């Protein structure tokens, strides 16, 4: 099995509804997003997937989150924009486009700080 990984970043604010503590207040992070794609075989060029293509697909999703108050975006009107839910959302948005490029999206990890991250992968 081969894997490739890219890292993207975006800045956004959020608040965790129902949380008791500082995170209930609006606050911001520079989120780091790690996206891992895998394949059992390589394409004719010897690649799992072109890094450039994966970056473009990822940027299409992440640009919509950048410099936003995440709670105001449709996917997070009722679901808390936690790192866990952000990772699941980004995974869901990337799964089909990555598959169309001939690879499989393995997981998405969202870091909200240097030492705190959440990963989503199905099953």
N, C-alpha and C positions, 0 to 999 in steps of 0.2 A: 504494500500500500504506500502510495506517495502522498505527501501533504505539502501544501504551500500556505503561507500565512501573510496577511498584510495588516498594517496598523493604520488607522485613520483617527482623527481627533475632531471634536466639535465642542463648542461652548454653549451651555444652556442653563436655564434656571428651572427649578421645580420645587414642589412641596409635597410632602407625604401626608395625605389626608388621613386623619385618625391616629397618626403617630403621636405619642406623648414625648415631647422633647424638642430639641432644636430643629430637627428635620421637618417639623410641621410648619415651620416658617419658610417663606420663600428664600431660597439660597441657590447658589450656582456652583457649577463644576466645569472644568475642562475635562470632558469625558474622553477616554482613550478606548477605541474599539478595535479588538483583534478579531479577524475573520479568518477561519481556517477552512480550506477546501481540500478535498481528497479525491484520489482516483486510483483504481487498481492498475491502470496502464497509462502510458504517456501518449500524447498525440504524435503526429508525424514529425513534429519539430523537437520532440523530446520534452514536452511541457505537460504539466497537469492542466494548466490554464495560463493564458497570458496574464502576467501581473497587471499590465495596463488595463486589460478588460475588467479584471476583478476590481481594480481601483475605481474605474468609471462606474461600474454597477453599484459599488458601495457608496460612492459619492452622491449618486442619484438619490439614495435613501437618506444618507446622513445630512445632506444639504437642507432637507426639509425640517430637520431638527435643530440646526445650527442657529444660535442666537434667538431662541424662542423660549417662552415660558411653556414648558412641556405640558403642564396641566390643561392648557388651553387648546391643545391639538386634539383632533377627533379621536385618535387611538387611546388617549389618556384622559378623556373627559370623565370616565367612570372607573378606569383602572389606574391605580397609582403609578406614576412614572418612576418607579424604582429601577435600580440597575438591572434587576432580574427581569422586569417587564420590558425594559428597553432592549435587552439582549434577545428576548423572545420576539419582540416586534421586528427588530432588524433581521433576525433569522427568517421570519415569515416573509418579509419583503424580498429577501435575496434568494430564497430557496429555488424558485422557478427560473429566474434569469440565469443563475449559476448552472442549473441543470441543462438549460438550452445551450450552454457553452460546452457541454459534454463532461462536466465534473459534478461532484456532490458536495454540498455545503455540509461540513462536519459540525461546526459549532461557532458561536459568537460569544465573545467575552467583552463585557463593558466594565471598564475601570472608572470609578468615580474619584479615586484618589490614588496616590502612589502605592498604597498598601491595602486597598479594598476593591474587590472585583466580584462580578457575578457572571456565570457562564450558562448559556442555554444550548442544549443539544437534545434532539428528540430521543425518547426511549432511553 
